Amino acid sequence: MSEESDKKVSAVDDDTALASIIKLAGERPDIPLAVESRVYHRVQAEWQNATASPNSEKVYRKVHSTWRRGNLMRWLLPAGVAATAFIAIVFMSQPDPVPLRVAATVSTVVGAEQFSAKYASGSAIHAGDVISTGEGEGLSLLLARNESLRIDQNTQLRVEAVDQYTLLSGRVYADTGQFIYRNGGLKIDTPLGLVTDVGTQFSVTATSESLDVAVREGRVDVQTETDVHAARMGERLLLAPGEGAAVTDIDTHDDYWDWIVELTPAFDLTNRSLLDFLKWAARETGRELVFISDESRMSAMRTDVHGSVSGLSPEEALQAILATTTVRYRIEVDKIVIES
């Protein structure tokens, strides 16, 4: 047998072996178009870099000569396929960039033009963001389930997740509605302890030397390194390093809560009844809503409200809306009384 015949037989044997290996590997999934495109452009760029080098002409002659002989190509082709597959696998194994998770949206903003532009109403707040407010600046955030978090002036707050925040310094107020969380709801971590709400309205003031928690409704749990404390409606809990917990009383309509009024999210009157609005106004002002009869409650439930209360405080909104109805009412220190 001639040398040329031996080469042909060897080539056939190599091709047969390669075909058997490919067959045993089975059907492979299609490479995604995005990956294929990236691989193509990467290989193209590498080839252009190689052909642009001073020795590219010599390389070309050498490869061209080898091509004509036909021996080297049998090995270059499988190697090239393997290299391309390796590059594709590398690209496919790289995780896609994780999109930033929206933790809240801005509802109300108070402050100078530059601050208001930075935290425009409706803009997204993401996990990892740090919110800093200066003198005369503040904003309220709309969280999940229509919950509200209001951030006072001179406050620094880091957003950890949808329901978890770290209050580095300053003061915040949370209103999580009337939900009762069995496993804990909104969590606000501070330098001196972790505050967890159990369906409530409360404020947290944090410094490096103290932790002040005031509860307007419901209950919050406060966990420090050594103890667990609970604060309930009408209580104000003060903690300081090396000192015991001090608890004092605070009225739900106390002047202490006045700072949150300007940051109150506007109530949307669309498809809402007068009863819905009255419940909101009572909650925002820390007053009890009282109907003198079942008839007066049913009348409020059947009465629709219209217009807008944007830009009005809860008390101003209450007076403006009730003025458009025939409802007789009176506002007491701690009650909103609907008479008819």
C-alpha positions as CSV (number, residue, x, y, z in Angstrom):
1,M,0.0,0.0,0.0
2,S,1.4,3.4,-1.0
3,E,2.1,6.2,1.5
4,E,-0.8,8.3,-0.1
5,S,-3.2,5.4,0.5
6,D,-2.1,5.1,4.1
7,K,-2.9,8.8,4.6
8,K,-6.4,8.4,3.1
9,V,-7.2,5.4,5.3
10,S,-5.9,7.2,8.4
11,A,-8.1,10.2,7.5
12,V,-11.1,8.0,7.1
13,D,-10.4,6.3,10.4
14,D,-10.1,9.7,12.2
15,D,-13.3,11.0,10.6
16,T,-15.1,7.8,11.6
17,A,-13.9,8.0,15.2
18,L,-14.9,11.7,15.4
19,A,-18.4,10.9,14.0
20,S,-18.8,8.1,16.6
21,I,-17.9,10.5,19.4
22,I,-20.3,13.1,18.2
23,K,-23.1,10.5,17.8
24,L,-22.5,9.2,21.4
25,A,-22.8,12.8,22.7
26,G,-26.3,13.0,21.5
27,E,-28.3,15.9,20.4
28,R,-27.1,19.2,21.8
29,P,-29.4,22.2,22.6
30,D,-29.2,25.2,20.3
31,I,-26.9,28.0,21.4
32,P,-29.0,31.1,22.2
33,L,-28.8,33.8,19.5
34,A,-27.4,36.3,22.0
35,V,-24.6,34.0,23.0
36,E,-23.9,33.0,19.4
37,S,-23.6,36.7,18.4
38,R,-21.2,37.4,21.3
39,V,-19.0,34.5,20.4
40,Y,-19.0,35.4,16.8
41,H,-17.9,39.0,17.4
42,R,-15.3,37.9,20.0
43,V,-13.7,35.4,17.5
44,Q,-13.9,38.0,14.7
45,A,-12.1,40.5,16.9
46,E,-9.4,38.1,17.9
47,W,-8.8,37.2,14.2
48,Q,-8.6,40.8,13.2
49,N,-6.0,41.4,16.0
50,A,-4.0,38.4,14.8
51,T,-4.0,39.4,11.1
52,A,-3.0,43.0,12.0
53,S,0.3,41.9,13.6
54,P,3.7,42.3,11.8
55,N,4.0,38.6,11.4
56,S,0.6,38.1,10.0
57,E,1.9,37.5,6.4
58,K,4.3,34.8,7.6
59,V,1.5,33.2,9.6
60,Y,-0.7,33.2,6.6
61,R,1.9,31.6,4.3
62,K,2.6,28.9,6.9
63,V,-1.1,28.1,7.4
64,H,-1.8,28.3,3.7
65,S,1.0,25.8,3.0
66,T,-0.2,23.4,5.7
67,W,-3.8,23.7,4.4
68,R,-2.6,22.5,1.0
69,R,-1.0,19.4,2.6
70,G,-4.3,18.6,4.3
71,N,-2.8,16.9,7.4
72,L,-3.0,19.7,10.0
73,M,-6.6,20.7,9.0
74,R,-8.0,17.4,10.4
75,W,-6.8,18.4,13.8
76,L,-7.4,22.2,13.6
77,L,-11.1,21.8,12.8
78,P,-12.0,19.7,15.9
79,A,-9.8,21.9,18.0
80,G,-11.5,25.0,16.6
81,V,-14.9,23.6,17.2
82,A,-13.9,22.7,20.8
83,A,-12.5,26.2,21.4
84,T,-15.7,27.8,20.1
85,A,-17.8,25.5,22.2
86,F,-15.6,26.4,25.2
87,I,-16.1,30.1,24.6
88,A,-19.8,29.6,24.3
89,I,-19.9,27.7,27.6
90,V,-18.0,30.4,29.3
91,F,-20.4,33.1,28.0
92,M,-23.4,31.0,29.0
93,S,-22.1,30.3,32.4
94,Q,-21.7,34.0,33.2
95,P,-24.8,35.1,35.1
96,D,-26.8,37.9,33.6
97,P,-26.7,41.2,35.5
98,V,-29.2,41.1,38.4
99,P,-31.7,43.9,38.0
100,L,-31.9,46.3,40.9
101,R,-34.9,45.4,43.0
102,V,-37.4,48.2,43.7
103,A,-38.1,48.4,47.4
104,A,-40.3,51.5,47.4
105,T,-41.5,54.5,45.5
106,V,-41.4,58.1,46.5
107,S,-44.8,59.6,47.5
108,T,-44.3,63.0,49.1
109,V,-41.2,65.2,49.1
110,V,-40.4,68.3,51.1
111,G,-37.3,70.4,50.6
112,A,-35.4,72.6,48.2
113,E,-35.6,72.2,44.4
114,Q,-32.4,70.1,44.2
115,F,-33.6,67.6,46.8
116,S,-37.1,67.5,45.3
117,A,-35.6,66.8,41.9
118,K,-33.4,64.0,43.3
119,Y,-36.4,62.3,45.0
120,A,-39.2,63.2,42.6
121,S,-42.6,61.8,43.4
122,G,-43.1,58.4,41.8
123,S,-39.4,57.7,41.4
124,A,-38.1,54.2,42.5
125,I,-36.0,53.5,45.6
126,H,-33.9,50.3,45.3
127,A,-32.4,47.9,47.8
128,G,-28.9,49.2,48.6
129,D,-29.8,52.9,48.3
130,V,-28.9,55.3,51.1
131,I,-31.3,58.1,51.7
132,S,-29.9,61.3,53.4
133,T,-32.0,64.3,54.3
134,G,-30.7,67.6,55.5
135,E,-32.2,70.5,57.4
136,G,-35.8,71.2,56.2
137,E,-35.8,68.1,53.9
138,G,-38.0,65.0,54.2
139,L,-39.9,62.4,52.1
140,S,-42.4,59.6,52.4
141,L,-42.1,56.3,50.7
142,L,-44.8,54.0,49.6
143,L,-44.0,50.4,50.4
144,A,-45.7,47.1,49.7
145,R,-49.3,46.6,50.7
146,N,-49.8,50.4,50.7
147,E,-47.6,50.8,53.7
148,S,-45.9,54.2,54.4
149,L,-42.5,55.1,55.6
150,R,-41.8,58.8,56.3
151,I,-38.3,60.1,56.7
152,D,-37.6,63.2,58.8
153,Q,-35.0,65.9,58.3
154,N,-31.4,65.2,59.2
155,T,-31.8,61.5,58.7
156,Q,-29.7,58.8,57.1
157,L,-31.5,55.6,56.1
158,R,-30.1,52.6,54.2
159,V,-32.6,50.4,52.2
160,E,-31.8,46.7,52.8
161,A,-34.9,45.1,51.2
162,V,-38.6,45.7,50.6
163,D,-39.4,45.2,54.3
164,Q,-36.0,45.9,55.9
165,Y,-34.2,49.2,56.6
166,T,-31.2,50.4,58.6
167,L,-31.7,53.7,60.4
168,L,-28.1,55.0,60.8
169,S,-29.3,58.2,62.4
170,G,-32.3,60.5,62.6
171,R,-36.0,59.7,62.7
172,V,-38.6,57.7,60.7
173,Y,-42.3,57.0,61.0
174,A,-44.0,53.9,59.7
175,D,-47.6,53.2,59.1
176,T,-48.1,49.5,58.1
177,G,-51.9,49.7,58.1
178,Q,-54.0,47.4,60.2
179,F,-52.2,44.2,59.2
180,I,-51.1,41.9,62.1
181,Y,-47.9,40.1,61.3
182,R,-47.5,36.7,62.9
183,N,-43.9,36.4,61.9
184,G,-43.0,40.1,62.1
185,G,-43.5,42.8,59.5
186,L,-41.4,45.8,58.7
187,K,-38.0,45.8,60.3
188,I,-35.9,48.8,61.1
189,D,-32.4,48.1,62.4
190,T,-30.5,50.7,64.4
191,P,-27.1,50.9,66.1
192,L,-28.7,49.9,69.5
193,G,-31.4,47.4,68.4
194,L,-33.8,45.9,65.9
195,V,-37.3,47.3,65.8
196,T,-40.0,45.0,64.3
197,D,-43.6,46.1,63.9
198,V,-46.6,43.9,64.6
199,G,-49.2,45.9,62.5
200,T,-49.0,49.4,63.7
201,Q,-48.1,53.1,63.5
202,F,-44.8,54.0,65.2
203,S,-41.7,56.2,65.0
204,V,-38.1,55.4,65.6
205,T,-35.4,57.9,66.5
206,A,-31.8,56.6,66.5
207,T,-28.5,58.0,67.6
208,S,-25.3,56.4,68.6
209,E,-26.2,56.9,72.3
210,S,-30.0,56.2,72.4
211,L,-33.0,54.5,70.7
212,D,-36.4,56.1,71.1
213,V,-39.5,54.2,69.9
214,A,-43.0,55.8,70.1
215,V,-46.1,53.7,69.3
216,R,-49.2,55.4,68.0
217,E,-51.2,52.2,67.3
218,G,-50.5,48.5,67.7
219,R,-47.3,47.1,69.0
220,V,-43.6,46.9,68.2
221,D,-40.9,44.6,69.5
222,V,-37.4,45.9,70.1
223,Q,-34.5,43.4,70.3
224,T,-31.1,44.5,71.7
225,E,-28.0,42.4,72.2
226,T,-29.2,41.3,75.6
227,D,-33.0,41.9,75.9
228,V,-36.3,42.0,74.1
229,H,-38.7,44.8,74.8
230,A,-42.3,45.5,73.7
231,A,-43.9,48.9,73.2
232,R,-47.7,49.2,72.8
233,M,-50.1,51.9,71.8
234,G,-49.6,55.1,73.8
235,E,-46.1,54.1,75.0
236,R,-42.7,55.6,74.3
237,L,-39.7,53.4,74.9
238,L,-36.3,54.9,75.5
239,L,-33.1,52.7,75.5
240,A,-29.6,53.8,76.2
241,P,-26.4,51.7,76.6
242,G,-25.8,50.7,80.2
243,E,-29.2,51.8,81.4
244,G,-32.5,50.1,81.8
245,A,-35.5,50.6,79.5
246,A,-37.6,53.7,80.3
247,V,-41.3,53.7,79.3
248,T,-43.5,56.8,79.3
249,D,-47.0,57.6,78.0
250,I,-47.7,59.5,74.8
251,D,-51.1,60.5,73.4
252,T,-51.9,59.5,69.8
253,H,-52.6,63.1,69.0
254,D,-49.6,64.6,70.9
255,D,-47.6,67.4,69.3
256,Y,-44.8,64.9,69.0
257,W,-46.5,63.5,65.8
258,D,-46.8,66.9,64.1
259,W,-43.7,66.4,62.0
260,I,-45.3,63.7,60.0
261,V,-48.2,65.8,58.8
262,E,-46.3,67.5,56.0
263,L,-45.1,64.2,54.7
264,T,-48.6,62.5,54.7
265,P,-49.3,60.8,51.3
266,A,-52.3,62.3,49.7
267,F,-55.5,60.3,49.9
268,D,-56.8,59.2,46.5
269,L,-60.6,59.9,46.4
270,T,-61.2,57.8,43.3
271,N,-64.0,55.4,43.8
272,R,-63.9,55.9,47.6
273,S,-66.7,56.4,50.0
274,L,-67.0,59.1,52.7
275,L,-66.5,56.3,55.3
276,D,-63.1,55.4,53.6
277,F,-62.0,59.0,53.8
278,L,-63.1,59.4,57.4
279,K,-61.2,56.3,58.5
280,W,-58.1,57.7,56.8
281,A,-58.4,61.2,58.3
282,A,-58.9,59.7,61.8
283,R,-55.9,57.5,61.4
284,E,-53.7,60.3,60.2
285,T,-54.7,62.7,63.0
286,G,-54.5,60.0,65.7
287,R,-58.2,60.4,66.6
288,E,-60.9,57.9,67.2
289,L,-63.7,57.8,64.6
290,V,-67.1,57.7,66.3
291,F,-70.6,57.4,64.8
292,I,-73.5,58.3,67.0
293,S,-75.7,55.8,65.2
294,D,-75.6,52.9,62.8
295,E,-77.6,55.0,60.4
296,S,-74.9,57.7,60.3
297,R,-72.3,55.0,59.6
298,M,-74.4,53.5,56.8
299,S,-74.9,57.0,55.3
300,A,-71.2,57.6,55.2
301,M,-70.7,54.2,53.6
302,R,-73.3,55.1,50.8
303,T,-71.9,58.6,50.2
304,D,-69.2,59.0,47.5
305,V,-66.5,61.6,47.7
306,H,-65.0,63.5,44.7
307,G,-62.3,66.0,44.0
308,S,-58.7,66.1,45.3
309,V,-57.1,66.7,48.7
310,S,-53.6,66.9,47.4
311,G,-51.5,69.5,49.2
312,L,-53.9,69.6,52.2
313,S,-53.0,68.3,55.7
314,P,-55.4,65.6,57.0
315,E,-57.2,68.1,59.2
316,E,-57.6,70.6,56.3
317,A,-58.7,67.7,54.0
318,L,-61.3,66.6,56.6
319,Q,-62.9,70.1,56.8
320,A,-62.8,70.6,53.0
321,I,-64.5,67.3,52.2
322,L,-67.1,67.4,55.0
323,A,-68.0,70.9,53.9
324,T,-69.3,69.5,50.6
325,T,-71.7,67.1,52.3
326,T,-74.7,67.4,54.5
327,V,-73.0,65.4,57.3
328,R,-73.0,67.0,60.7
329,Y,-69.9,66.4,62.7
330,R,-67.6,67.8,65.4
331,I,-63.9,67.4,66.0
332,E,-62.8,66.9,69.6
333,V,-59.3,66.6,71.0
334,D,-59.1,62.9,70.5
335,K,-62.3,62.1,68.4
336,I,-64.0,62.8,65.1
337,V,-67.7,62.5,65.9
338,I,-70.2,62.0,63.0
339,E,-73.6,63.0,64.2
340,S,-75.7,62.4,61.1
